Amino acid sequence: MKTLRRSLEDQLAFLVDASTLLGSGRPVEHAFQRLARLAVPRLGDLCAVDLVLDDGARARVAVAHARPERESLARGLHFPRAVDAATLGRSAVMVTRPTAADLDAEVDGGEPSHALLRLKPRSWIVAPLFGADRALGALTFAITDSRRQYDRIDLRMAVLVAQRAALAIESQRLGRDAAAARDGVEVATRARDEFLATLSHELRNPLNAVLGWARLLEQGQLSDEQARRAVAIILRNVEAQARLVDDLLDLSTVVNGRMRLHVGPVDLGDIIRGVVEGMRPAADAKQLRLTTVLESPGGPVNGDADRLQQVMWNLMANAVKFTPPGGRVEIRLRRVRSHVEVAVTDTGQGIAAPLLPHVFDRLRQGDSSSTRAHGGLGIGLSLVRHLVELHGGSVTAESPGTDHGATFTVCLPLMVAEVREPPLATRDGPSDDRVSLAGIRVLVVDDDPAAVDLVTELLRQRGADVTGCSSATVALPTAARWRPDVLVSDIEMPEEDGYTLVRQLRALPPEAGGRTPAVALTAFSRPEDRIRSLRAGFSIHMSKPVDPEELIAVIANLAGRNP
């Protein structure tokens, strides 16, 4: 009786020590090594800790043996079958008196390990470590030298220790996640504060010039020449502030998903020539050599001409701004397979390697100090990236390093097909392999008249009977009255959007058009946008710019005419 009591007291003392150790906040690898030392010989002659790594593999992070000279041997003693059974069953596995079959199962059909042959375990327990949503590892206890066997009290003790160990792992992981979140918040807060300080500086400087010269004009003490100069300075600073506000509003609109593109065929060559001419006075003032290379520009791109001009202007202005006097700025346009590539290269101050991955980030500047050499908010490149991605393209930045210049490359997809102006009567008849939409009625809904005209022309060329609507409120009664075979609708529209339209359509009885196939034709192209469209009731989601042949094939399919 005294022996049993002493044993229980010893195990309880071990449990208290183990809980104190695992709750101390030490790194788990160090804590587990101490835990293994505490467990031997209280819970056996051997204790090992195996953890599951991020890639799913198991690694032994701690081991202890009652005889220190056997610890290297103990590192090789594993019970894979017991570990798998404990992990799958989420409960500890105990073998009290192993039979030959138990040992053969742990060998898994191969040769017994050197550790198994030398240590000859007489009893073992494997207790799994589980977090909230995954397996974290396992604790292994084994008797190799003493004569006793494990019993239910030992099993319960092993389970309690394993639960406390799993809690320590989860606590440390949550602590790391919280620290990373705090670091992220601190970085974001610091970037925001730096941005607001820079914004204040960039707004106050023009305001100072405007206010100062306006006061002098008000006092009427300026000569005619000085007055003309004052007006010119005021106008220049007001225009600078207007551009600043426009960039801020554009960036906010893009980030919040409210930017709307007026899409049509765009000749990038014309846009580049216009931008270069607009930048030439600024380049001449710094004695910069401004060159344009248009290599086989190919066909047009499908996009918003004003926004693409904004992209080119921002890149060129950035290159001119950061290139010292006497330098060179080149803009090159070429066709590369199925896309158009525009590269803006300068011989300016370049981009430091640590900053290069972040040049397109919002609220991020290479130099936000009070001694920075260049003004501006640093949002132009972020706006460039968002606008290019809205057009289905990409933009990259390259630089050999500080003082070695930089190259910004924009890639935009070419138009697959171009709608031409001559009427259908002057065209050649459709070839035999082109899909015909003759007899199919299509209702096109978009608040952008140019978009309605484009889709209408495409479909009428293939023989479809098309009706266009500029809003969802007009489209619903039209659909109920006209009964189209297919509905093609934009998503973002004023008053009622495309989601509302298709839900109202689906609420109609079948005989009133409630089952009309519907195509979401939209600039929203994220996976979550596609999921939302389908859940709202659209039959298919297609992103702008759309391949005309693909749109025609989809409409033919939805109308029951297999192309």
HUMO-V842606 format. One record per residue. N is the residue number from 0. RES is the residue in one small letter. SS is DSSP state (H for helix, E for strand, C for the rest). OMEGA is omega in degrees with one decimal (* if undefined). Layout:
n = [N,N]
res = [RES,RES]
ss = [SS,SS]
omega = [OMEGA,OMEGA]
This chain:
n = [0,1,2,3,4,5,6,7,8,9,10,11,12,13,14,15,16,17,18,19,20,21,22,23,24,25,26,27,28,29,30,31,32,33,34,35,36,37,38,39,40,41,42,43,44,45,46,47,48,49,50,51,52,53,54,55,56,57,58,59,60,61,62,63,64,65,66,67,68,69,70,71,72,73,74,75,76,77,78,79,80,81,82,83,84,85,86,87,88,89,90,91,92,93,94,95,96,97,98,99,100,101,102,103,104,105,106,107,108,109,110,111,112,113,114,115,116,117,118,119,120,121,122,123,124,125,126,127,128,129,130,131,132,133,134,135,136,137,138,139,140,141,142,143,144,145,146,147,148,149,150,151,152,153,154,155,156,157,158,159,160,161,162,163,164,165,166,167,168,169,170,171,172,173,174,175,176,177,178,179,180,181,182,183,184,185,186,187,188,189,190,191,192,193,194,195,196,197,198,199,200,201,202,203,204,205,206,207,208,209,210,211,212,213,214,215,216,217,218,219,220,221,222,223,224,225,226,227,228,229,230,231,232,233,234,235,236,237,238,239,240,241,242,243,244,245,246,247,248,249,250,251,252,253,254,255,256,257,258,259,260,261,262,263,264,265,266,267,268,269,270,271,272,273,274,275,276,277,278,279,280,281,282,283,284,285,286,287,288,289,290,291,292,293,294,295,296,297,298,299,300,301,302,303,304,305,306,307,308,309,310,311,312,313,314,315,316,317,318,319,320,321,322,323,324,325,326,327,328,329,330,331,332,333,334,335,336,337,338,339,340,341,342,343,344,345,346,347,348,349,350,351,352,353,354,355,356,357,358,359,360,361,362,363,364,365,366,367,368,369,370,371,372,373,374,375,376,377,378,379,380,381,382,383,384,385,386,387,388,389,390,391,392,393,394,395,396,397,398,399,400,401,402,403,404,405,406,407,408,409,410,411,412,413,414,415,416,417,418,419,420,421,422,423,424,425,426,427,428,429,430,431,432,433,434,435,436,437,438,439,440,441,442,443,444,445,446,447,448,449,450,451,452,453,454,455,456,457,458,459,460,461,462,463,464,465,466,467,468,469,470,471,472,473,474,475,476,477,478,479,480,481,482,483,484,485,486,487,488,489,490,491,492,493,494,495,496,497,498,499,500,501,502,503,504,505,506,507,508,509,510,511,512,513,514,515,516,517,518,519,520,521,522,523,524,525,526,527,528,529,530,531,532,533,534,535,536,537,538,539,540,541,542,543,544,545,546,547,548,549,550,551,552,553,554,555,556,557,558,559,560,561,562]
res = [m,k,t,l,r,r,s,l,e,d,q,l,a,f,l,v,d,a,s,t,l,l,g,s,g,r,p,v,e,h,a,f,q,r,l,a,r,l,a,v,p,r,l,g,d,l,c,a,v,d,l,v,l,d,d,g,a,r,a,r,v,a,v,a,h,a,r,p,e,r,e,s,l,a,r,g,l,h,f,p,r,a,v,d,a,a,t,l,g,r,s,a,v,m,v,t,r,p,t,a,a,d,l,d,a,e,v,d,g,g,e,p,s,h,a,l,l,r,l,k,p,r,s,w,i,v,a,p,l,f,g,a,d,r,a,l,g,a,l,t,f,a,i,t,d,s,r,r,q,y,d,r,i,d,l,r,m,a,v,l,v,a,q,r,a,a,l,a,i,e,s,q,r,l,g,r,d,a,a,a,a,r,d,g,v,e,v,a,t,r,a,r,d,e,f,l,a,t,l,s,h,e,l,r,n,p,l,n,a,v,l,g,w,a,r,l,l,e,q,g,q,l,s,d,e,q,a,r,r,a,v,a,i,i,l,r,n,v,e,a,q,a,r,l,v,d,d,l,l,d,l,s,t,v,v,n,g,r,m,r,l,h,v,g,p,v,d,l,g,d,i,i,r,g,v,v,e,g,m,r,p,a,a,d,a,k,q,l,r,l,t,t,v,l,e,s,p,g,g,p,v,n,g,d,a,d,r,l,q,q,v,m,w,n,l,m,a,n,a,v,k,f,t,p,p,g,g,r,v,e,i,r,l,r,r,v,r,s,h,v,e,v,a,v,t,d,t,g,q,g,i,a,a,p,l,l,p,h,v,f,d,r,l,r,q,g,d,s,s,s,t,r,a,h,g,g,l,g,i,g,l,s,l,v,r,h,l,v,e,l,h,g,g,s,v,t,a,e,s,p,g,t,d,h,g,a,t,f,t,v,c,l,p,l,m,v,a,e,v,r,e,p,p,l,a,t,r,d,g,p,s,d,d,r,v,s,l,a,g,i,r,v,l,v,v,d,d,d,p,a,a,v,d,l,v,t,e,l,l,r,q,r,g,a,d,v,t,g,c,s,s,a,t,v,a,l,p,t,a,a,r,w,r,p,d,v,l,v,s,d,i,e,m,p,e,e,d,g,y,t,l,v,r,q,l,r,a,l,p,p,e,a,g,g,r,t,p,a,v,a,l,t,a,f,s,r,p,e,d,r,i,r,s,l,r,a,g,f,s,i,h,m,s,k,p,v,d,p,e,e,l,i,a,v,i,a,n,l,a,g,r,n,p]
ss = [C,H,H,H,H,H,H,H,H,H,H,H,H,H,H,H,H,H,H,H,H,H,C,C,C,C,C,H,H,H,H,H,H,H,H,H,H,H,H,H,H,H,C,E,C,E,E,E,E,E,E,E,C,C,C,C,C,E,E,E,E,E,E,E,E,C,C,H,H,H,H,H,H,H,C,C,C,C,C,H,H,H,H,H,H,H,H,H,H,C,C,C,E,E,E,C,C,C,C,H,H,H,H,H,H,H,H,C,C,C,C,C,C,H,H,H,H,H,H,C,C,C,E,E,E,E,E,E,E,E,C,C,C,C,E,E,E,E,E,E,E,E,E,C,C,C,C,C,C,C,C,H,H,H,H,H,H,H,H,H,H,H,H,H,H,H,H,H,H,H,H,H,H,H,H,H,H,H,H,H,H,H,H,H,H,H,H,H,H,H,H,H,H,H,H,H,H,H,H,H,H,H,H,H,H,H,H,H,H,H,H,H,H,H,H,H,H,H,H,C,C,C,C,H,H,H,H,H,H,H,H,H,H,H,H,H,H,H,H,H,H,H,H,H,H,H,H,H,H,H,H,H,H,H,H,C,C,C,C,C,C,C,C,E,E,E,C,H,H,H,H,H,H,H,H,H,H,H,H,H,H,H,H,H,H,C,C,C,E,E,E,E,E,E,E,C,C,C,C,C,E,E,E,C,H,H,H,H,H,H,H,H,H,H,H,H,H,H,H,H,H,C,C,C,C,C,C,E,E,E,E,E,E,E,E,E,C,C,E,E,E,E,E,E,E,E,C,C,C,C,C,C,H,H,H,H,C,C,C,C,C,C,C,C,C,C,C,C,C,C,C,C,C,C,C,C,C,C,C,H,H,H,H,H,H,H,H,H,H,H,C,C,C,E,E,E,E,E,C,C,C,C,C,C,C,E,E,E,E,E,E,E,E,E,C,C,C,C,C,C,C,C,C,H,H,H,C,C,C,C,C,C,C,C,C,C,C,C,C,C,E,E,E,E,E,C,C,C,H,H,H,H,H,H,H,H,H,H,H,H,H,C,C,C,E,E,E,E,E,C,C,H,H,H,H,H,H,H,H,H,H,H,C,C,C,E,E,E,E,C,C,C,C,C,C,C,C,H,H,H,H,H,H,H,H,H,C,C,C,H,H,H,C,C,C,C,E,E,E,E,E,E,C,C,C,C,H,H,H,H,H,H,H,H,H,H,C,C,C,E,E,E,E,C,C,C,C,H,H,H,H,H,H,H,H,H,H,H,C,C,C,C,C]
omega = [178.4,-179.8,178.8,179.6,179.7,179.7,179.3,178.5,179.9,-179.8,176.6,177.3,177.4,-179.0,177.7,-179.8,-179.2,179.6,178.4,-179.7,-175.9,177.7,-175.4,-178.4,176.3,171.1,-171.6,-179.9,177.9,-179.8,-178.5,176.5,176.2,179.6,179.0,178.5,179.0,-174.4,-177.8,7.4,-173.8,179.7,178.5,179.2,-177.2,173.1,179.0,178.9,176.6,179.2,176.7,180.0,-178.7,-179.3,177.8,178.8,177.2,178.1,177.2,-174.6,179.8,176.7,176.4,178.5,-180.0,176.7,-174.2,-178.1,-179.9,-175.3,178.5,176.2,-178.1,179.2,-178.3,-179.5,-179.0,175.0,-172.3,-179.7,179.2,178.9,179.2,-179.5,179.9,-179.0,-179.6,-178.7,-178.8,177.8,-175.7,177.4,179.1,173.6,-174.7,177.8,-174.5,174.8,176.5,178.8,178.1,179.9,178.5,-179.7,179.8,176.6,176.8,172.5,-179.3,177.7,176.6,-179.8,178.0,-179.6,-180.0,-179.2,-176.3,-174.5,177.2,-177.7,-179.1,179.7,179.8,176.8,172.9,-179.8,-177.6,173.4,-178.6,171.9,-177.6,-173.1,-177.9,174.8,-177.2,-178.4,-178.4,170.6,178.5,174.4,-178.7,173.8,-177.1,-174.7,-177.1,-173.3,-173.2,174.1,178.9,175.5,-174.7,178.2,176.5,180.0,-180.0,179.0,179.1,179.3,179.5,179.2,179.8,178.5,179.9,178.8,178.3,178.3,179.0,179.2,-179.7,179.5,179.5,178.6,178.1,177.2,177.8,179.3,179.5,179.1,178.2,178.3,178.3,178.0,179.4,178.8,179.8,178.5,-179.7,179.7,179.0,178.4,178.7,-178.8,177.9,179.4,-179.7,177.4,178.4,178.5,178.1,179.9,-176.3,177.5,-175.8,-179.0,176.7,179.6,178.9,179.4,179.8,-177.6,-177.6,-179.3,176.9,176.9,179.8,176.7,-179.2,-178.8,176.2,-176.7,-179.4,173.3,178.7,-180.0,179.0,179.1,177.2,178.2,179.0,179.3,179.5,179.1,179.7,179.9,-178.8,-178.4,175.8,177.7,178.1,178.4,179.3,178.0,179.3,179.6,178.9,179.4,179.2,-180.0,178.9,-179.1,178.5,-179.8,-179.7,-176.3,-178.8,175.6,-177.7,178.8,179.6,-179.2,172.8,-166.8,176.1,178.3,-178.2,174.9,-177.8,179.0,178.4,-179.5,-178.5,179.2,179.0,179.6,-179.1,178.4,178.6,-179.3,-173.6,178.0,179.2,178.8,179.3,-179.8,177.9,-179.4,177.0,175.6,-176.1,-177.3,179.1,178.1,178.8,-177.3,175.0,-175.9,176.5,-176.9,-179.4,172.5,179.0,-176.5,178.6,-174.7,-178.4,-178.1,177.3,174.2,177.8,177.4,-178.4,-179.6,-179.5,-179.8,179.9,178.6,178.2,-179.4,180.0,-177.4,-173.4,176.3,-178.0,179.6,179.9,-178.5,-175.1,175.1,-179.6,172.4,-173.4,177.9,176.7,177.3,177.8,-178.0,-172.6,178.8,177.4,-177.7,176.7,-179.5,175.9,-175.9,177.4,177.1,-174.2,-170.9,176.3,-177.6,177.8,-176.1,180.0,-177.9,-172.0,-179.9,-173.1,-173.6,-179.2,-179.0,173.4,176.9,-178.3,180.0,177.3,179.8,178.9,-177.4,179.7,-179.5,-177.0,-174.4,-174.6,177.1,179.2,-177.7,-179.0,179.8,-176.9,-178.2,175.5,177.8,177.0,-178.0,-178.4,-178.8,179.5,-179.6,175.3,177.9,179.8,-178.2,-179.1,176.7,-179.3,178.2,177.1,176.7,175.8,179.3,-178.2,178.6,179.8,175.9,-178.8,175.9,174.9,-175.1,177.9,175.8,179.2,-179.9,175.2,172.1,177.8,179.4,-178.9,177.3,-177.4,-170.6,-174.8,-179.4,-176.3,-175.7,-177.5,-176.7,169.3,178.2,-178.2,179.2,-174.1,-174.4,178.7,-177.1,178.4,175.7,-177.9,177.7,-179.6,179.3,-176.5,175.3,-178.0,-176.6,177.3,180.0,176.2,-177.2,179.6,179.0,177.7,-179.8,-177.9,-178.2,179.2,-179.6,179.2,-174.8,179.3,176.8,178.3,172.6,-178.3,173.0,-169.4,170.9,-179.4,176.9,-177.3,179.6,178.5,-178.6,176.7,-173.6,-174.8,177.1,177.2,179.3,-179.7,-177.5,-171.8,178.9,178.0,174.5,-179.3,173.6,174.4,-173.2,169.2,178.4,-175.8,177.6,179.5,178.8,178.0,-178.5,-177.9,178.0,179.5,-179.6,-175.2,175.8,178.0,178.3,-179.0,179.1,178.7,174.4,-178.2,-177.9,177.7,176.9,-177.5,-179.4,-180.0,176.6,-175.4,177.9,172.4,179.5,-166.3,174.4,175.3,-171.7,179.2,177.6,-180.0,176.0,178.0,-179.9,-179.3,179.5,-178.6,178.5,179.9,178.9,176.2,178.7,-177.7,179.5,178.7,-176.0,171.9,-6.8,-174.6,173.1,-177.2,-179.0,178.4,178.3,-179.9,179.4,179.4,-179.7,178.8,179.2,-178.1,178.9,178.0,179.8,-176.3,-178.0,*]
